[in-house]
Amino acid sequence: MKWIPFERLLLDAPPDRELTYAPAMDHASFCQQALSIAAGLQARGITRLAVHLEDAGELAVALFGAWRAGVSVLMPADLQAPTRARWAGEADAWLSDQAEDLRLEQLLAEPLPPALLDLDTCCLSLCTSGSSGEPKLIEKRLRQLASEVDALERLWGAELGSACIVGSVATQHIYGLLFRVLWPLCAGRRFARQQLAFAEDLQRASREHSAFAWVASPALLKRMGDNLDWPGLSAVRRVFSSGGALPVEAAQQLYERLGQWPTEIFGSSETGGIAWRQGDSLWQAFDGVHVSQDRDGALLVESPYLPTGHIEHTADAARFAADGRFELLGRLDRIVKLEEKRVSLPLLEHALETHGWVSEARLGVVQENRASLGALVVLSPSGLHALRNQGRRRLTEQLREHLRPHCEAIALPRRWRLLRQLPLNAQGKLPQADVDALLHAPRPLEPELLRKQQVDGEWHLALAIPPDLAYFSGHFPQSPVLPGVVQVDWAMNLGQRLLDLPTRFAGMEVLKFQKLIRPGDEVWLTLRFDAERSKLYFTYRNADGACSSGRILLEMAHA
């Protein structure tokens, strides 16, 4: 391996320096493609380019091609219509995998000659998620990115060695871009081109390499189950995690399975990396990053990854230890007023998460006749057991009682939504607007479709039963069970979406209900339509066998 600094990546192309796999791309090919893209951009007169590419290798080519052509790059978080509308005036063209945008192959032209990149003029604009306000653009110069990559290599490069970088996070954001693309590009470490969002995919890719490292998120790491080959995966050189705090129990479990604590990275689009920690509640600032506090306890950051002389005033509350390390206490910008009383949502969330029934919690304001708090709660295994055996009302009453010592009565949540998991966005965050929208939404009436597969004319659907399904309230209050009529209704509705069925219900045959389906269960639904007899066969199964089955008779609706 040979380290090549950013400014020389299009000048130096050592033979046999592999950059990516699946598919493979060596450094010479990378340079050729990037210089060809640069020529294509110049020929079209493009000076500002929005780039959103799923393939990390293609993203690297596009970025360095644009910088060689003197083009500033905008990296939108997604390609949704509101995002495009918001940033439409910031780009002359959009380069993506979508048919209506420019494609990478359309920009290929006779390559420009190799050249040194100017670290102070090459520009990249990143989009924040808008978690605590309106999304905004954060402009980075290549020098800032280069400084951060150099620091990462000094800290962990020797340990990683020739490890292949395998990632579960998107490269459209600062963490994924740095750790999955720019750092391995300079270091000459191969990196996986695709984002591997599921634990099984991460395992499959890791097994192809004798040395590997993970660039992951808390959302993935806390859901890695016992079904993986943990002895084989223990060869991982280092596990990186960012985008949010990794729950202590998830970090402990990874330590027990892999023999190492995951390395958590704390930072933002504005600041770049601020600090890191491993198996501890305290954060250690990166070399060259100076952290302090204002009079309100908010974290102040001075860093080589920020413009010279700029001090970033964050909304993160912190408590410093004597050795300069610090503990994060939550966001200061998530303080709300209820009848003129100030309530810290992070502090109440932390208090709620200390209850054994709660794995994660997010609070928001519900605006009805008067403002009150609502809670999104992901139950722990013991919490799910309590829900199944005591009912929703008893569970939420107990959680309210648990919070009483931590707040005034007005701050006790009045509305509760029980979730399988928090709906984090691609950046591993849950914007407050999404929290509030979920609290205002009605309780679900349908299962969550996890996977579907068609085999020999049969559909096999993996379904998750929402813990907060509305039908549980009356069936039964203290021991919720999925009603049989709802199971039949789901089978018919899902069948109509997937199969060419007659539309009119005409009866049922040989219904059997053998095992209870409870909140939080995962079940398989098998659907088969006998067109000759006009009957839809369905079976619900869990890990212990069949839960229910039957035949639904259907007929065409009369005109």
Secondary structure, DSSP 4 states (H G I P E B T S, - for coil): -----GGGTTT---TT-EEEETTTEEHHHHHHHHHHHHHHHHHHT--EEEEE-S-HHHHHHHHHHHHHTT-EEEE-S---HHHHHHHGGG-SEEEESSTTSB-GGGG--SPPPP----TTT-EEEEE---TTSS--EEEEEHHHHHHHHHHHHHHHHHHHTTPEEEE-S-TTSHHHHIIIIIHHHHHT--EESS---SHHHHHHHHTT-SSEEEEE-HHHHTT--TTS-HHHHTT-S-EEEESSPPPHHHHHHHHHHHSS--EEEEEETTTEEEEEEESSSSBEEPTT-EEEE-TT-EEEEE-TTS-TT--EEEEEEEEE-TTS-EEEEEETT-EEEETTEEEEHHHHHHHHHTSTTEEEEEEEEEESSSEEEEEEEEEPHHHHHHHHHH-HHHHHHHHHHHHGGGS-GGGS-SEEEEESS----TTS---HHHHHHHHHSPPP-S-EEEEEEEETTEEEEEEE--TT-GGGTTS-TTS----HHHHHHHHHHHHHHHS---SEEEEEEEEEE-S---TT-EEEEEEEEETTTTEEEEEEEETTEEEEEEEEEEEPPP-
